[in-house]
Amino acid sequence: MAEPEFTATGVRIGKRMRSLTRAGQVRISDGRLELLTSYGSEIDSAPVQAVRASKPWFGPDDRALADVNGTRYSLTLGEREPAPGQPGPPSARRFIEAVRRAAEHRG
């Protein structure tokens, strides 16, 4: 398996008003976006070309939306990039850019 193009851990993943996990994972690898629970179980996945990633109109900078297989997920990532050598989730902006880059690369 190739090295993931994007990985974020400690991500709050929600659907509508319900929280699915408070410490989940988001991974883009081999042209697929995967949303995983903190235990590594799959919540949802799809080819990156079929995923729409965006920022909500109103809301904090650490929030992103991902439409996967017709379901809209709310992702709460880090507010800003962690300092070099420091653990922490990547920003929502970086996630959206990674989805777009992977889709263009595979498209």
Disulfide bonds with the S-S distance in Angstrom:
none
